[in-house]
């Protein structure tokens, strides 16, 4: 009897160790690398890429969706709801690639975090929303009001402050607060704030519900507006340059595809955003140039303009050379629309 018990314990221990080995090495991650003979010819390269659920970052989930069928590279989009959490993930090393507002990438570089801008995520695609009962015609009607921005490091913050200067409004005359983009429509509806400037679809959601009116589209106050860029850690560039190269190509091709297939892009992105497809479709089509995914190679002059505004407003304390901030070596010479089955 005792021998049978020892045998059962031995078998149980063996099975337990096998289970631990399986969990440790995660062999299912390599199934896409199996050749016809059933042997593992190469391991699939997997990279987490951060994004916020805004259409400025739409090419991230589209690239994720397309890469699921790729036998060489897979890019898993990681959803964040605010930039501070994203920044902590980068600083801790948990995240090595992400979409991020450009001034924040500059700030990280100033702080010694070795990140590089390798591509843009979009053009335009942000909107200023106001409470309908205010009947606001411009920013002068928002004196004494509370205005939400996604971050003090956002281009939305820089652009709205520049517009205030043009309209003769002192910075102290409007009360700015930072809010995560998903919280803005509800805060406007509850009258906790009076206006906000944010990447879509968190303007369109208020527009369609009737809780907010459009005051400005970004494209109307800063043509070819840039908010976010694809940012990667230098460690990733040094250790896995092929992964970065294929990521940039995927983002570029996703942008070209989205430009030509806006309804399909809305269908793919909506579940990633956890947003109603009708709202995302509205952003991508009403009007069609509300957000653009072409011309995503930023010029030095465009980035320098953002940099100089960040210095002017005190967001940056010291200059950050554009040559140290940008790495264009991964941008493909020829960009074709992504093939999505």
N, C-alpha and C positions, 0 to 999 in steps of 0.2 A: 504493500500500500504506500509506504513512504517513498519508494522508488517512482511510483506513478505520479505522486505529488511533485517530486523533484523534477521529473520529466516535463510535467505541465508548466511548472514555474520557468524551466529553462526555455521551453518553446515560447511562453509569454514574453520573457525577457528578450528573446531573439526578435520576435515580431515588433516589440516596442522599439528596439534599436533600429530596425529597418524603417519604421515609421519616422523616427527622428531623422534618419538619413535622407529620406524622401523630402521631408519638410525643410531640411537644411539646404539641399542642393536644388530644389524646385525644378525638377527635370521637365515639367510641362512648358517652361519658358523656352525650351530648345526644340520643341516639336516642329516649329516652322522652319528649322534648319536641317531637317532630316532629308537625306538624299533618297533616291529610288531603292537603294539597297538597305534602307532602314538604319544606316549609320549616321551619326551626327557629324556632318561635314563642317558646320560652323554654327556658332551661337548667335542668335538674333540680338542686335544691339537695341537696348531699350533706354529711353530718356524721358524723364518727367519734365513737362514744360508748363510753367505757371501762366494763368490768365485770369482776368476778371470777366464776369458775364456781361460784357459790353461789345457792341459790334465793332469797336476799334480793334478788338482781339479776335474777330471772327475767324481769321485764317488759322488760328490755333486749333479749335475743334475740328475744322475741315481737314487739316493735316492729320490730326489724330484719327479721324474717321477713315481717311484714305490709307493710312499706314497700317491699319489692322490686318490688311491683306498682304502686306509686304513681308517677304521672307528674310529680309536683311535688316531693316530698321523699323522700329515702332516708337511713335511719339505719343505718350500718354498725357493728355492735358489735365492739369491739376487746378481745380476751380478755387479761387480765393474771392472774398467779398470786400477786402480792403487792402490797401498798399502796405500799411505798417506790418501786418502779419506776413505778407510776401517778403518784405525787406528782412525780417528776422529769419525767415527760411533761407534766404540767400546768405546772410551773414553766418548762419550756423552750418552752412554746407549741405543742408537738406535739399536745396534747389540750386541748379546750376544754369538754368535757362528759363527765361520768363518774358512776358510782355509787360512793359513798364512805362510810365510817363517819363518823357525825356528829361525834364529838369531833375527828377528824382535819381535817374541814372547818373546825371552829372554830380549830384550831391554825394552819392555813394562813392564816386570816383574821387571827389574832393576829400572824403573821409578815409581814403586809402583802401577801399574795397575794389579789387581789380576786376571791374566789369567792363565789357565792350558792347557798343551798339553795333549790330551786324546787319540790321535791316529794319525797315519800318513795318508797322502793322496795318496802316491805313492812311487816308487823307480825309480831312473833314470829319463828319460823323458825330459832332457834339452840338448841343442845343441849349439855349437859355430859356428856361420856363419860368412863368410868373403866375401868381394867383389871378384867376379871371376877374375877381371883384375889384382888383386894384386898377384895372383899365390902364396899365402902364404902356407908354409909347416908347420910352427909352429909359436909360439908367437914372436920369434925373428924377423920375417918378418913384425911384426906390430909395431915395434919401431917408435915413432913419429906419430902414427895413433890414430884415435878416436874410442873408444871401448864403446859400450852401455851395461849397465846392468839394470835390473829392479829396483834395490834399492841397496844402500850401505849396507843395512842390509840383503841382499840376500846371500844364499849359493853360488850362481853363482859368486858373488864378492869375497867371501872367497876362493873358489876353483881356480879361475883364478889367484888370487894373489899368492896362493901357487905354482901354475904351473909356474908363472913368476920367482919365487925364484929358482925353480928347473932348469929353463932354463937360469938363470943368468941375468935376466932382472930387472933393478931397477924400483920401482913403478912409478917414475917420467917419465919414458921413454914412457909410454902409457897414453893417455889422456882419463880418464874414465868419462862418462856422464850417468845420469839416464834418462831412457825413459820408459813410459808405454809400456808393451809388444806389444799391438796392433799397436803401432806406429813404431816399429823397422823395419819390412820388407820394408815399404815405405821409411824410412830414409836411409836404405842401398841402395835401388834402385836409390834414388836421389843423392847418394854419400855424404849425409850429415854426415854419419858415415861410418866407414870402416869395422867394425865387431861388433858382439853382441853375448851375451850368454843369452839364455832365455828358459823358458819352452815352450814345443810344444803346439799348432801347428804353432807358429810364426817363427819357423825355417823351417818347411816343406813348408810353403807357399812361402818362398823365394827360397827354393830348387826347387819346382815344376815350379815356374815361370821363373827360370833361372837367377834370380837377385842375388843369393847367393850360395856359395859353403860351404859344410860341412867341418869344420876344425877338430872338435872333437865332439863325443857324450859324454855325461856326464859319461856313463857307462864305457867308455874307459879310463878316467882319474881319476875316483873315483868310483869303483864298488859299487853297491847298494847305489848310491848317493841319499841323502835326500835333498829335497828343502823345501817342505811344509808339515805342519801338521794341524790337526783339533784342533782348539783352542777354549776354552769356558771360559766365565767369571765365577768366583767363585760364584757369586750371582745366576747364573743359576743352578749350582750344588747344592747349598743350598736350593733353592726354588723349583726347578723342576727336581730332580734327575732322575725320571722315563723318562722324556723327553730326558735327556742326554744319559741315558742308551740305549734307543731305537734308538737314532741318531747314536751312536757309532756302535750298531749292524747293523743298516742299511748301514752305510758306509763300514763296514767290509764285509757284505754280497754282497754289490754292487761291491766291489773289486774282490771278488771271482767270481762273475758272469761275470764281464768284462774280466777277464783273459780267460774265456772259450768262451766268445761270443763277440769277438772284433768287428766284422762287425756290429752287432746289437748295441753295445755300441756306435760306431761312429754315427749310425743313430739317437740314442736318444740324444747324447750330442751336435751334430752339431747345432741344432736350439738354444739351450741354449747359445752356444758359439757365435752364429751369424756368423758361419763359414761354408764354403763349406764342405759338407759331405765327398767329395773325399779327401780333405786335412786331415781331422781327421782320415779317414780310412787308409790313407798312414802312418800316425804317428803310428797307432796301429798295423800295419802289416809289415812295411818296415824299419828295420827288426822287427820281433815280440817282441824282447827284448829291443826295443828302449825305452819303458816305461813299468813298471811292477806295478801291484796292489796286490801283495802278500807280505808276511813278513812285515806287516805294524805295528807291535808292536816294537817301537824303543828301543834299549838297552841303558842302562845308558852310556856305553862306547862310543856309536855312538854320543849321545847328548853331552857328555863331550868333545869329539873331536871338535865338532862344537863350543862349548862354548870356548874352549881354543884358537881356531883360532880367534874367535871374540875378545877375550881379547888381543891377540897378535897383531891384526890389529887396535886396538883402538875403535872398534865398541862398546864393553862393557868397562865401566870404573871400575866396581866392579864385583866380582864373583857373580853368581846366582846359588845357590845350585840346582842340578838336582832334588833332592828329593822334593823341593818346586815348581818346574816347571811342573812336570809330575804327572798325576793321571791315573793309569792304572786300577782302580777298575771297570770301565765300560766296559772293553774289555771282550767279551764273551769267555767262555772256549772252546766252539765249534763253528766254523764258517762254515756255509754252503752257497752255492751260493744263491743269492736272487732269489725269484720266480717272474718273470715278465711275465705277460700275453700278 
